[in-house]
Amino acid sequence: MRKLSFKNAILEATDQMMKINKNIILIGLGAPDPKGIFGTTLGLQKKYGSQRVFDSPTAENSVTGIALGASLLGIRPIITHQRVEFSLLAIEQIVNQAAKVSYMTDGKLNAPMVHRLIIGRGWGQGPQHSQSLESWFANIPGLKVIIPSTPYDVKGLLISALIDNNPVILLEHRWLHETAGYVPEGRYEIEIGKANILKKGSDITIVSYSYMFIELLRCQKILEENGINAELIDLRSLRPLDEKTIIKSVKKTGHLLTIENGWTQCGVGSDIITKVIKKNFNDLKAAPLNLGLKDVPIPSSRSLANRVYVSQKDILKSIEIILNKKLNVNWNSLPKVQDTPDSSFEGPF
């Protein structure tokens, strides 16, 4: 089983699709640079030329508008932003134009664009460069929003996005780029809108995505040692949302915990809990809980920032509350929230 890093899975998917579809172009600040946007675009300009892979000025709104126009004429642009916040300068083009053009033309026009938005924290990036804004985009009809947690998923989902005729938002957590996992060499697709039940269980349904799903997996051994059989659902897609899989799981377990990258107010978890209460109210054995960022802008100070993020302790304590069961855990041995994932993380850019 071949292992590949998350960043190389993105690169491989892009390379394979650009090879078979000459209408795919890649635009992004730093796309042809030596670092290649954290390694996700390395060598693509040399292979496909500067007409298909090129740098962009810091004019996000204009660049997105140009790419949108190109998509209406049959081009399939990939637009990369090294931070999700940079895309906010193009929010009018994404939300008010790309997401609506198919509806406004009765399907006669489509905007097949992929927006790669990088989220995540580290190195004291503070309020303006470490946000997780996936719920913003998931709120908009006409957009598809994918947010993978594994190298396997990011390759399959990106390939599916590059085939889709809708504008697709791909959110990549910066801390996932160096993670590795099984990825087939060939081209394959993962259905957008289909969650992955990574582990079946009967005691509690835990729903998460992106980097927080990795934090959840790190709690699994402790749960097993305490005799808790949790069903772990990786959303992979926020719009469309695989509501059916979640509802079915909660009907079986009677308990629900959601864990998200962003804030909980008007967030992904809040929406899931609302849907579950509407359809599974009588199946619930306890009130669901939702974990996410503390309700403040991300501080620049590392010591303060570490208090804002969800920790493994937070996850385990929430499970205790939901199941009304004390866990046998050496709480002092649990890792503290860090500002960097590991020693390989050498800075925000």
N, C-alpha and C positions, 0 to 999 in steps of 0.2 A: 504494500500500500504506500504510494508515493505521498510524502508530506510536502506541503508548500505553505509559505507564509501568506497571511491575509493580503499584504501589499502585492505580493507576486501573483496571487490569485486574481486580483484586480487587473494587473498588468497583462496576465495571460488571456483573460477574457477579452480585454480591449484589443489585444493583438490578434487573436483568433477572429474576432468579428470584423476588424478593419481589413483583414486579409480577404474575407469573402464578400464584403460589402464596401465597394469603393465610395459610397455616399456617406459613410461615417467619417466625421472629422472630429478633432479634439482641440478645444480651445481652453486656455487657462494660464493664469499668471504663474509662471515658473514651469510650465509643462515641458519645455525643451531644456531646462536648466540641468546642470550636472547632478543635482539631487532628485530631479524628476518627481516633484510633489511626493515626498516621502518614499520614493522608489516606485511609485505606481505608474509612471509614464516614461521610465528610462528606455532610451533607444528607439522610441517610436517615431520621432521626427527623422532620424537617420534612415529608418526602414521605409517610412511612407512619405517622406518629403515635407517641406515647409508649407506646402499648399493644403496639407491635411492635418498637420500637427503644428500648432504655432502658439506663441506667447500672446498675451493680451495686455492692453494697458489697464491701469486702475480706473476703468470706466465701466463698471459692472452693468449698469442699466443699458448703456449703448451696446455693449457686446452681446448682452442677452437679447436685445431687440433685433440685432443683426442676425443672430443665430435663429431666432424665432422666424424671421422672414425666410431664412434659408430652409428651415424645416417645412414651411408651407409649400416649398418648391421641390421637395423630395430629398433634401439633405437631412442626415440624421446627426445632429451635433451632440457632442459630449462637452459640457461646460464644467470646469473644475474650479472650486473655491477652496483655498487652503484653510478657511474658517467659515463656518456657517454664517457668521455675522456679515461677511462680505456680500453674501447673496441678498442681504436686506436692502442693499442699494438698487437691486433689480426686482424688488418684490412686486412692483406694479406690472412689469412684463410677465412675471411668472404667474401671479394670481389673477390679474385682471385681463390678461391677453391669452397666454398659452393655455391656461386651464379652461378657458371659455370658448375658444375659437371653434371647436367641434360642435358645441351646443348652438352657437350663434349662426352656424352655417348648415345646420341640419346634417352634420356629418360629411359635408362635401369637402371640408378642409380639416386636416389634422396637424398637430404639432408634435411629431415624434422626437422629443428632446430628452436627454438625460442630464440632470443637474447633480453633480457629485459635491456634496457638502460635508466638510469634515468637522466633527464635533469632538468634545473631550476637554480634558483639563491638563494642568501640569506647568511647572516652572513659573508659578505666580502670574498667570496670564490675566487673572482678574475679571472684572465685570463684563468687559467688552470682547473677550477672545476665548471664553471657555463655556459658553452657554450650550444648552441642548434644546433646540427649538423645534423638535419634530412635531409636537402637537399643533404648532402653527400651521404647518403644511398639511397635516392630516385632517385639518378642519375644512379644507377646500375641495368641493366637488370638481371633478375634472383632472385632478392630480392623482397620481399613484405614488405611494410613499413606502419605500423599502428600507429596512434598517437591520442588516444581518449581524450575526455574532461570530460566525465561523468562516474560515477560508472557503470551505466547500459551498456554503450558502452564498457568499458574496460573488463567487464566480458564476454560479447558476442563475442568481437573481440579476446580475448585471447583463448577462447574455439575454435573458428574457426581456429586460428593460430596453435593450438595443433592438429588439424585434417589435416591441409594443408600439402601437401608433399613438399612444397618449404621452403627455409629458410625465416623466418619472423623476421623483426625488430620491436619490440614494444618499443616505446618511451613514458616514463611516466614522466610527469612534477612533480617535488618534491612538489610543492605547491598544487597539486590536491589530495595528499594522504589522507588528513583529510576532504576533501569535502564529502558530503553525498547526496544520491539521491535514487530514486526508483530502486530496483533491484529484479527481481523475484528469488525465492528460487531454482527453478529447473534449469536444464541445457538448455541453448539456444544459438543459433549462430547468429552472425551479419555478413552479407556478406562483405568480404574484398574487398574494391574498390567501395563501395556504400556510398555516402555522405548522410547527414541527413539535410533536410530542416526543421530547428526547427521552423521557422516562415515564412509564406508566405507574400510577399509584392509586391508593384508595383512601388515604387519610386527609389530604389537603391538596388543592390545586394551587400551584404557584406559577404566575404568568409574568414573564419578563422579556427582555430583548437587548440586543447590542451588548455593551460591556457589562451591564448589570446582570445579564444572564450568566456571564462568566463568574461574577462574584457569587451568584446563587449556587453554581456548581461547586464552588469551594466549600460550601456549607453541607454538601450532600453526605459526606462521610459522617459528620456529627449527627445528622438526622437519622442515618441508618443505625448508628451506635445506640441511638435512643429509641429505636423501634418505630420510627415514623416513616411511613411509606408515602412519599410525596409524588404527585404527578407534576412534572416540569414541562411547561409549555413555552417554547421560544416563538414569539409572534412572527418574526422575520418581515412581516408586512403590517403597516398600520392603516393603510388605505389602499385597497379594501382590507378590512379587518376580518379575520376568521372567527366570527362570533359563534358559529355553529360548534366548533371544536371546544371553545371555552365553556359554552352552555352545557354541552354534553359531559364535560369533565366535572363541573361543579355539581351537576345532578348526581354524579356518582360519589363524590367526596364530601359534599356538604360544607366545605370550607374553601375560602379564597383569599390569597395574598397576591397583590400586584406590586411589582418593583420597576420603577422607571428611571431613566437618566435625568429627566427634567423635573420641573416643579409639579406638585400634586394638584394645585388648584387649576381647574379646567384642563387637566392633563390626560394622558393616555389611560392611566389606571382609573381615574375618576370616571371616564366614559365607560370602561369595561365594567366597573362595579355597578354603574347605573343600569347597563344592559342586563347584567346578571340579576339584579334585584327585580327588574321588570318581569323577567322570564323564569327565574329560579327562586323566587322569594320563599316559597314553601319548602324548597330543598335545603335551604341554608340552615345550618345548625348553630352558627355564630355569626356575628357581624364581620363582614369582610374588612380588610385593612389595605391601605395603599402606602407604599414607601416611595419617597423621592427626595429631591433637594429641599433643604430648609428654605423657608419663604423669604429669602433675601437675595439681592444681587451677589454674585460670587466675589468674595474678597480677594484682594491681591496678596495679602499676607498668607503665607502657607499655613501658619498655625491656626488662623481663623478659618481658612478654606477647608481644612481638614474636619472642621465641625459641621460643615454644610453638607458633605456627601454622605451617602448611605454606606454603612460598614457591614461586615459580616455579623457583628454583634447586633446591629439593628434588625437584620433579617431574622436571626435566631430568636431575639426577644419578641418580635412580632408573631412568630410561629407559636411561641409559648402562650401569648395572649389569645390567639385564635383558638388553639386547641385546649386552652386551660390546663396546660401541662408543664411542669417544671423540667427543663432539660438538664441532663448531667453534663455540664460544660465547664472547662477551666477557662473562665472568661478572660483572665489575665494573659492567657497564652494566645488569644486571637490576635491576628495582625491588626495594627492600627491603620486608619485611613492614611494613605500616602499621597504626596503630590506628584510622584513619578511611579510608573508601574514596575520598573526594574532598571538595572544598570545600563541596559542598551538604549534607554530613552535619553537622548542627548540634547533635547531642547525642543521648543515649539515648532521650529522650522528646520 
